[in-house]
């Protein structure tokens, strides 16, 4: 799994960005699924790294900040569409 962490993380990030762009263009319902799948992939890598905190301490701090920003953007998008 350690070999594929970066690929899974980047795939999750790309899906989150695609989901955010889709929700801006076509609405929340279209962008929700890619964003949710991307956040799930990112969660898998996040949990793997969290259980090995000493090895991935710097990356964990960055991931926490990025994940919070993505969630805030998604919530703001959902609230602005109501």
BALOBA-1460 file (C-alpha; in Angstrom, 3 decimals):
// residues 82
<rec num="1" residu="x" x="0.000" y="0.000" z="0.000"/>
<rec num="2" residu="x" x="2.886" y="2.338" z="0.755"/>
<rec num="3" residu="x" x="3.903" y="2.307" z="-2.922"/>
<rec num="4" residu="x" x="0.476" y="3.548" z="-4.040"/>
<rec num="5" residu="x" x="-0.210" y="6.186" z="-1.388"/>
<rec num="6" residu="x" x="0.829" y="9.096" z="-3.561"/>
<rec num="7" residu="x" x="-1.250" y="7.927" z="-6.531"/>
<rec num="8" residu="x" x="-4.349" y="7.403" z="-4.385"/>
<rec num="9" residu="x" x="-3.870" y="10.786" z="-2.736"/>
<rec num="10" residu="x" x="-3.438" y="12.625" z="-6.041"/>
<rec num="11" residu="x" x="-6.452" y="10.817" z="-7.526"/>
<rec num="12" residu="x" x="-8.543" y="11.903" z="-4.558"/>
<rec num="13" residu="x" x="-7.345" y="15.494" z="-4.906"/>
<rec num="14" residu="x" x="-8.141" y="15.551" z="-8.626"/>
<rec num="15" residu="x" x="-11.630" y="14.170" z="-7.988"/>
<rec num="16" residu="x" x="-12.258" y="16.786" z="-5.289"/>
<rec num="17" residu="x" x="-11.218" y="19.565" z="-7.667"/>
<rec num="18" residu="x" x="-13.392" y="18.115" z="-10.442"/>
<rec num="19" residu="x" x="-16.322" y="17.891" z="-8.028"/>
<rec num="20" residu="x" x="-15.903" y="21.506" z="-6.925"/>
<rec num="21" residu="x" x="-15.694" y="22.743" z="-10.526"/>
<rec num="22" residu="x" x="-18.727" y="20.653" z="-11.529"/>
<rec num="23" residu="x" x="-20.731" y="22.044" z="-8.623"/>
<rec num="24" residu="x" x="-19.842" y="25.592" z="-9.664"/>
<rec num="25" residu="x" x="-20.828" y="24.967" z="-13.281"/>
<rec num="26" residu="x" x="-23.724" y="22.494" z="-13.193"/>
<rec num="27" residu="x" x="-24.868" y="22.501" z="-9.584"/>
<rec num="28" residu="x" x="-24.309" y="20.659" z="-6.361"/>
<rec num="29" residu="x" x="-25.928" y="17.401" z="-7.421"/>
<rec num="30" residu="x" x="-23.502" y="16.890" z="-10.298"/>
<rec num="31" residu="x" x="-20.377" y="17.824" z="-8.333"/>
<rec num="32" residu="x" x="-21.265" y="15.938" z="-5.175"/>
<rec num="33" residu="x" x="-20.294" y="12.442" z="-6.372"/>
<rec num="34" residu="x" x="-16.769" y="13.101" z="-7.686"/>
<rec num="35" residu="x" x="-16.061" y="15.201" z="-4.606"/>
<rec num="36" residu="x" x="-17.380" y="12.513" z="-2.251"/>
<rec num="37" residu="x" x="-15.338" y="9.781" z="-3.958"/>
<rec num="38" residu="x" x="-12.250" y="11.993" z="-3.906"/>
<rec num="39" residu="x" x="-12.703" y="12.754" z="-0.214"/>
<rec num="40" residu="x" x="-13.114" y="9.031" z="0.476"/>
<rec num="41" residu="x" x="-9.867" y="8.209" z="-1.348"/>
<rec num="42" residu="x" x="-8.135" y="10.972" z="0.516"/>
<rec num="43" residu="x" x="-9.565" y="9.659" z="3.780"/>
<rec num="44" residu="x" x="-8.067" y="6.230" z="3.095"/>
<rec num="45" residu="x" x="-4.576" y="7.686" z="2.676"/>
<rec num="46" residu="x" x="-5.131" y="10.060" z="5.590"/>
<rec num="47" residu="x" x="-6.027" y="7.206" z="7.928"/>
<rec num="48" residu="x" x="-3.085" y="5.107" z="6.749"/>
<rec num="49" residu="x" x="-0.718" y="7.981" z="7.441"/>
<rec num="50" residu="x" x="-2.421" y="8.823" z="10.744"/>
<rec num="51" residu="x" x="-1.672" y="5.374" z="12.095"/>
<rec num="52" residu="x" x="1.967" y="5.965" z="11.135"/>
<rec num="53" residu="x" x="2.122" y="9.539" z="12.455"/>
<rec num="54" residu="x" x="5.863" y="9.658" z="13.172"/>
<rec num="55" residu="x" x="6.712" y="8.673" z="9.614"/>
<rec num="56" residu="x" x="4.247" y="11.112" z="7.978"/>
<rec num="57" residu="x" x="3.945" y="13.944" z="10.551"/>
<rec num="58" residu="x" x="4.617" y="16.841" z="8.156"/>
<rec num="59" residu="x" x="2.337" y="15.480" z="5.444"/>
<rec num="60" residu="x" x="-0.418" y="14.827" z="7.990"/>
<rec num="61" residu="x" x="-0.469" y="18.477" z="9.047"/>
<rec num="62" residu="x" x="-0.682" y="19.608" z="5.421"/>
<rec num="63" residu="x" x="-3.446" y="17.106" z="4.662"/>
<rec num="64" residu="x" x="-5.508" y="18.264" z="7.625"/>
<rec num="65" residu="x" x="-5.384" y="21.873" z="6.427"/>
<rec num="66" residu="x" x="-6.156" y="20.996" z="2.805"/>
<rec num="67" residu="x" x="-9.002" y="18.684" z="3.786"/>
<rec num="68" residu="x" x="-10.588" y="21.338" z="5.991"/>
<rec num="69" residu="x" x="-10.389" y="23.917" z="3.198"/>
<rec num="70" residu="x" x="-12.010" y="21.493" z="0.715"/>
<rec num="71" residu="x" x="-14.818" y="20.677" z="3.147"/>
<rec num="72" residu="x" x="-15.446" y="24.373" z="3.853"/>
<rec num="73" residu="x" x="-15.603" y="25.144" z="0.129"/>
<rec num="74" residu="x" x="-18.040" y="22.285" z="-0.422"/>
<rec num="75" residu="x" x="-20.275" y="23.400" z="2.461"/>
<rec num="76" residu="x" x="-20.243" y="26.995" z="1.220"/>
<rec num="77" residu="x" x="-21.224" y="25.797" z="-2.246"/>
<rec num="78" residu="x" x="-24.077" y="23.731" z="-0.851"/>
<rec num="79" residu="x" x="-25.339" y="26.647" z="1.256"/>
<rec num="80" residu="x" x="-25.129" y="29.153" z="-1.605"/>
<rec num="81" residu="x" x="-27.253" y="26.936" z="-3.893"/>
<rec num="82" residu="x" x="-30.223" y="26.787" z="-1.511"/>
